[in-house]
Amino acid sequence: MSESRIRELVAETMDKIPEIEGIVVSNLQGKVLFGHTLDAAIDQNEIARLSLRMAQDAASLSRTTDKGGLKEINISSEQGFLLILGDPKFVLTAITGSDSREQLGLIKMTLKKLLVKLK
């Protein structure tokens, strides 16, 4: 999929849900295919690298405990949330603010739809 198409899909998703402060889409080697964050100081390459490593470790843990394949990782932090979703081609990391708590279900569903569109 082209970078312009990924950019278009990410923009549509962020327009639908203003609580999303950023989305980084990377391949399974940790290369950023496209990223957009409201804070320019955020290192998208580091986000991709750490998200990939976390997804790999979480997938191993999931398999070790006989719970099947990894679907998502949800991180709750002091000032917001990080949602990591993966599939056989992409790792998608979304950044949200603390004001998104009530919207997390909708955000997760929308991100899953975005991941399907990226295929």
N, C-alpha and C positions, 0 to 999 in steps of 0.2 A: 504494500500500500504506500502511496506517495506521502511525502511529508505534508504537502498542501491539503490532502484529504484528512490526514490525522489532525492537522491544525484546525480544519473546519469542524470536525466532530468534537474536538476538545472545546472549541469556542462555543459551539451550540450547547454543550453540557454545562459549561460554566455560566452561560447566559440564563439557562433554565433554573439553576440553583445558585443564587448569589453567595450563599454561605461557603461555597467551595472557593478557597483562596489560591489553589494551585493544583495542577495535574501534570505529572511527568510520566511519559510513556517511553519505555525502554524495551530493547530486545533481550533475549535470554543470555546475552553476553555482557549485559550492563551498559550497552551503548544507548544514549538518549536519542530517540527517534524524533521526539518533540516534547517540549515542556513549556508551560506557561505558569508563572507564579506572580502574585501581586507584589511580592517583596523581591526586588532585583538582587538583593544580597544573598539569597538562597542559592546554594551550589547544586544545580540540577544533576550534575554528574555524580556528586556524592550521594544524593538522594537515590539515584538509580542503582549505584553500587551497593549501598546499604540495604535497599529494598530487595534487591536480588539475593543478597546473602541471607537476609531474614526469611525470604520465601523458600530458599533452598533448605535452610535449617528447619523451618516449620514443616515443610513437606516431609522431611526425614522423620521428624517427631511424629507426625500424623501416621506415617506408614509403620513406624516402630510400635505404635500403640494400637495398630489394626483399626484405625478410624477412617481409612481410605485416603483419597487424594486431597490435597490442600485446596480450599476454596478462597479464603480471604484471611487477612490479618487485620485486626483492629487495635489501634494503639490510642489509649486515652492519656493525654498529657495535661499539664497544668493550664495550658493556654489553648487547647484545642484537641483535634483528633487527626490521626493519620490512618488512612485506609489503603491497604495493599491488596490488589487482586492480580491473579495471574492466570495464564492459559499456556498452551504449548508454544505460543509465539511471542507473547508480550507480558511485561509486568507493568501494571498501572498503579501509580501512587497518587493519592489525592490528599490534599492538605485542607483542613477546615478549621475555623475558629471555634472558640468555646461556645459561641452563640448557636452552634449547629446541633447541639445535643438532641433537641426535639425532632430534628430533621434527619437523623442518622439513617433511619429505615429507608426513607425516600432517597437519600444520597446513595446508599448502597445499591438500591434497585436501579437507579439511574446509571451508576458506574458499571454495573453488570451489563446493562444494555449497551453502553459505550464499548465495552470489551467485545461484545458480540459483533458490533458494527465494524470493529477494527479487523476482524478475521478475514 
